[in-house]
């Protein structure tokens, strides 16, 4: 398969990441299917994608015509059979068994040329692909939140990934206006492994009572970072961030430097997931 052969892209999961991936694929003039088992999620996804496009128009980065064509390019579906595509990108919960089950079904639905890609931020690609009959067609394609704005995409090759598949996904990322970085398979890949301590150490400072959330964020931002760890966790999703940290903690055999925070776990249990829920480390209501 060549880049010009990719016409139809399917995204599984209409959450924050799935919405953003669907939007940029549709803006690049691909035929897009955004799938979710929850019909309400699809309604919300359409509203949020429309809002993103309206903001783009306000900033002069999107035209009214582009908004119309983008929305026309996306089909919102709860029918699994609609996931027949040239490329299928998964953006669901960070649980190995659920991802493996999904990809086995996707593999059975699609032909041998279809590329299956995971947006996982922490689970090794080799481990997910081990459940497949054609692991050579499986690759990591990790976008960053918000996917319609952030330029970086990690392209991760598992032990069995066909190098030509990884190169094609890298080319696809470029066509989507992204900057792809090729990575080998390891827990957290490049960015999440490097950035994990940005969050973990900030949470440790909070746990030890050295400073409060606002003070830690102001200090980090005064040091040159655009956002402190707590503002960024609220943007990404406190639940998503906690899930990734937990996954990496286990992937590194309970290495203490990756230990999840009890404070963050409590936020997740309370439903304080950040901006998307109206409350996280900060109150957005």
Beta strands, then each sheet from edge to edge (+ up, - down):
strand 1: 8-12
strand 2: 31-35
strand 3: 74-77
strand 4: 87-90
strand 5: 115-118
strand 6: 138-143
strand 7: 152-157
strand 8: 179-184
sheet 1: 3+ 2+ 1+ 4+ 5+ 6+ 7- 8-
end
